[in-house]
Amino acid sequence: MQQFRTLFHPTDLSAASEVAFLHALKLAVMNKSSLTLLHVAGKHEHVHSNHFPSVRATLEGWGEIPSHSDKAAVLPWA
């Protein structure tokens, strides 16, 4: 299997882009690599950090980290 040290995921934060985010996060977990998200949008679109998908909630849902774990649990290999 190809090993990635870093993954880069551009997103427009639409519902359709959520599947791509899940794939990118799964690849990052499988390869123990970092994942960088970049929001791409129109020049007048306002985005708050809570619009981004929740890495922690997703990892908890997959059973990769325990619920209510410390922030360090998101990157146990770091």
Helices and strands as residue ranges (DSSP letters): E 6-11, H 17-31, E 34-39, G 49-51, H 55-62, G 71-74
